[in-house]
Each structure stands twice: as structure tokens, then as C-alpha cells.
Amino acid sequence: MNQQIYVNLPVRDLPRSKEFFSALGYNFNPQFTDDKAACMVISDSIYVMLLTEPFFQGFTGKPLADARQSTEVITCLSCASRAEVDALVKKAWTAGGRVPRAAVDHGFMYQHGFEDPDGHVWELAYMDMAAFPATQATPVTTATV
């Protein structure tokens, strides 16, 4: 079985969140989208469930974090090129997102990101492993653990 990931994020204004992410080029699965939730399709195995705050609250007894004030998680998506990273950041900014910091170029990895209308942090990364310095330690993978 191919494993999938469903990231669940609380949102204050579901129509606004759908509009924002649609402007970035993402689609929503209508089978799992209604007035309380929207299933955003990132890829065949990655989905983001945008849940209205009251609906999200029903899944936990803990108080919800206000992502505009604190960060609990950074969702990082890989991109096929530096240009794709920059284009998505530009789309996010144009659609009303925040761009809190400048791009970072590590040579083999290029990163930039944005905050969505609810303050959730989205990191975008392009990695060129052919440019990974041979003198650096090998990245930890499940094969090396």
C-alpha cells in the first residue's frame, strides 16, 4: 500500500483559504470538501485538510494555536526548480500571503517560503543533490539509521 499524508490545518475563513490556495494552483477534491472542510490536493499522496476552527477543535481536547502568534509546524514542499520556488512565493504574496524572510541559497539547496492567511508557515525547497558538497556528512536517511 502506498502511504499518503493528510496534513490538517485549522482555518478561520474557509472560503478565503480555498481562494488563496487556488491562486497558487492547487485544486480541491470535492468528495471531501464542504462548508467545514476542504481537501487540498498537493500530489497523489499529499493532501491538506483545511478545517474550520470549530470543526478542527472537535478532533482535539487541546486549545488551538494561533499560527499568527506562534509556530507549531513548518510544512515543507519540494519543488522541481529554483524558478518554481520563486514563482510559488510570488503567487502566495500576490494572493495575500506574507513573505516573512528572504530566500536562502545553500548552493545545493534553495529555500524560500510564505505564510498563508492563517499564519501557517509553508517552506518551499529545491534540492540539487549533484551539487551537495562531498565533504559534508551524508544526510540521515532510514537506510543510515
Secondary structure, DSSP 4 states (H G I P E B T S, - for coil): ----EEEEEEES-HHHHHHHHHHTT-EEEGGG-SSSEEEEESSSSEEEEEEEHHHHHTT-SSPPP-TTT--S-EEEEE-SSHHHHHHHHHHHHHTT-B--S--EE-SSEEEEEEE-TT--EEEEEEE-GGGS-TTSPPPP-TTT-
